[in-house]
């Protein structure tokens, strides 16, 4: 009996015989790469046989890092380990105490710390609501005293972050940014580090003038091309005020469209920390539908809440441009990226340790907003991972973008996945949110919110957005949707057909996929590649792997076109792109290159697709660090090129005349 060896990744175990290691580890290579295969096989066999423990350790460590996507900074805090040690030897003072003048939703606060017994691991936690004592804890067990701290801070920072002499002087001054989150704030000084924190001082409270004010508008395409939806967050329940949007063409008559109101409670969460220390009241989420828009027109709008006494609370005014008519020949510019997350401009939450590229990506989009028409954030949206305060932080970060252009989202594992919740993958990545928060905070034109797949038309583009966290295999409900989305588009009017999903259902040479031996999600290509080929999908875009990679036009692992930077005529296959470098910790590639991989980059960035007309499309990959283009290609073709037959793409014909 031949010796056998196992390769392990996540919960999957693959058994490989010694004689079949080549086909087991490298099923996607072509014979022309035999020399590379032999080299890599040798390295892999060394790892499997234990002849190179160092290499094996590094590979497994890298895979573990990639699959976990890093721990949330709040997960490091021993919330239930907090002890009560208030002392007159320390104090914290925050100023100003009143925020939000001139309808500002974001303000900077100066926090002064004084401690007669300082240590290098002292830290400041920002809490909202300001009262975070044990009186706010829900009873869990009558025989056990409740902890002194029942909720995570909304952010934290070490006392010596900008005060290197704090250990000597005991004096520190921190500048922290707060956003309106519908409640007051307090600042607490802890000693003992994050794992065994001792509460020694609490500041005065700080609050916005109107904590209930409407904030953070998010635009999205409606179910038809001439509809725009506006979603926002406030502290006003439906029994306190009537939410609406005042809108109209710039310089024209304004009208009112009323909004629906949703929220959710702790019992809607599936598990910890979302249901426990990470819980925070989400306020109220309102959505209004602006209908019968004229194509490519500039509109102005502002959010309003009419109180019971007749007073109207207004937001600031915003503008947007409506969608072009499906097939309309005009300049159309699309941004796509995944896995961005959020970060703190004030350096809190251990800056640069979780989503270090997030602010750079956001800044580049804001700086180029005049040249952007629509944005797709394709999963792993803010990485709240069950700490719900982070959703407000994220919607505040993207407000300059989402309030101006449609901000379309897709489900990722960090939004949806939770055991026994109906997700395709049985893991804990959502932190107990199980899709509820993302599906409420962002409106997209789905039929069923939990089945987060949908299509949307933007001029010459048709986008088919899959939900990779639900079953997409042949025979499933989602598979039928995907085929219907492809089949129903009129390619003469909308020549550019784009498929989007969070997980890589196509091709990736990221290390964790290579260790699996799948070069993408197992069963992904097996189920979907015949649809991509039959309906001549131009580009398929994914996130999940935190890097950038572009393939040739590929079908069944074979490049169907020799082009690199310019494609003329029929593509003969689909170009697959991984665009998961929006901001979260980067994912390493395998130490070799496949035949179908044209370009790959271990850095943060995003995609820009520009349709100039029905015949010319420009694809660009831009880095978040500088906004410059580092990879690009063009497609030039006519409608007859889309109609032309290629392998497995045409129906049977007859010789009859």
C-alpha positions, 0 to 999 in steps of 0.5 A: 500500500502506497504511503499517504499524507494529509494536507490540512486547511480549516475543517477540510482534510485532503488525503494524497497518496505519494504517487499522486501528489502532482494531481492532488496538489496541482490539478490546474497546471498544464504540462508546459509547466512541468519543470515548475511542477517538479520544483514545487512538488519537491518543496511540498513533499519536503513539508509533508514528510517533515524534512523542512519543519521551518518551511512547514511552520511558516506555511501553516502560520500564513494560512492561519493568518489568512483564514482568520483575517486577524482578530478584532482589536476589541477581542483583546480586551478582557471585558469580563475581567475588569475590576473596580479600582477608582482612586483620587490619584487619577482623573480624566477630563474631556473637552469640549463637553458639547459637540455638533454645532452647525449640524456637524456629525463628527468632532475632535475631543481633547482628553487629558489624563493624570495618574500618580501611578502610571504604567506603560499599559494604561489605556483610555476606553471611549464608552457610549452610552456614557453609563457603562457601570454594572447597573446596565448589565443584563442578568445572566445568572442569579447566583453570579454577581454581574461584571463591572463592565458589560459592553466593549468601548467604541474605541480605545487608545493607550495613554502614551500613544502621543505622550512618550513621557507618560510613564514618568510624568503621569500626564497625557493628552489625547486627541480623539475623534467622535461621531454622532452615535445617538448617545453620550460619551465618557472616557475611562482610564484603565491600568493592567493592560487589556487582558486584566484591566482595572478601572481607575478613573472616569471622565465627565460626559460629552454629548452632541447637541442633537444625538438623534439627528439624521446622519450617514446617508447611503445611496443605492440603485433601486429595483429599476434603473429610474429609482434611487434609494436613500438609507440613513440612521437616526435616533428617532423612532417612528412614534417620535417623528415622521422620516422623509426625504426632500428632493428634486432636480437642482433648481427645480421643484422639490418634493417629499418621499416618506421613508420606512423605518427598521431596527433590530434588537439584541435577540436578533443576533445569533451569538457572541459578541454581537449578543453580549459585550459587542451589542450596542443599540443601532438606532433607527434605519430609514429608507426612502425610494425616489422614483421616476428619475430622469436619466443622468440628471443632477438631483439635490436632497436632504433628510428630514424628521417631522416631530410631533409638534411640527418641528422639522429636523433637517440634515445637510443638503446633498447631491447625486446623479441619477442612473443612465437608461439601460443601454444609454451611450455615455461615459460610465465609471465603476469602482469595485473592491472588497474587504475594506473595513474601517480605520480610525483617523485618530490612531485609536484601536491600535492603528494599522493593526487590522485594516491598515489600507482602509483610510487610504482607499477611502481617501482615493475614492473621495479625491476622485469622486467627480470621476466615479458614478457607482461603487461596489463594495463586494463583501467584508464591509466593515469587519465589525465582527459582532462589535456593533458600534463599528457600523456607525464608524464605517458609515461615517467613514464612507459618507462622503462617497455613499451620499453622492454615488450609489454604494452597492454591497455584497454579503461576505463571510464577516457579515453573514457566516454563523453556525446553524444560521442557514449560511453555506459556511459553518464558521463564526466569522460574523461575530454573531451578526449572521447577516442582520446588521449588514442587510439592515444598514445597507439597502440593495435591490434583493427580493429577500434580504437574507438571500443577498443576491441581486442584479442591477443595470447601469447604462451599458453595464449589467451586474449580477451580484451573487451571495457566496455565503449561500449555496450557489451550486447547480440546482440551487435557488441562487444558481437559477438566479445567476443564470436568469441574470445572465440570460435576460440581458440584451447584449446589443444594448448592454454589452458589458456583463460583469459577475460579482461575488465575495469569495473567489468562485473562479481563480486565485493563486493566494496561498490559502487556496493553493494549500487547499489544492483548489485555487479558488472556492471548492466547487466554485468553477465546477458549478459556474464556469459553464454559465460564464462561458455560455453567456460570455461573461466579460469579467468576474470580480471577487474579494475574500483574498486580500490582494489583487490578481487578474487572469487571462480570458480563461475557461476550464483552466486554459487561457482562451486568448493570448492578449495581455493588455488589449483584447480585440474581438471575442474574449473566448473566455472570462477574465477573473479578477481578485480585488480584495485589497480594499484595506484588511490585512494582506493575503500572501500568494503561493510562491509560483505562478500559474499559466492563467495568472497575468498580473498579481500584486500584494498591496492595497487597491481597487478597480475602475471600469470605464465604458466609453461606448458600446465597443470600448471598455477600459479596466484599471487597477489602482493602488490605494497608496497613491491612486495611480494605475498599476495594471490595465487592459482594454476591450475593443469589439462590436456586437457581432463579436459577442454573438460569435461562437467560441468553445461551449458558448453556442447552441446547436445549429442545423444544415437546413436552409 
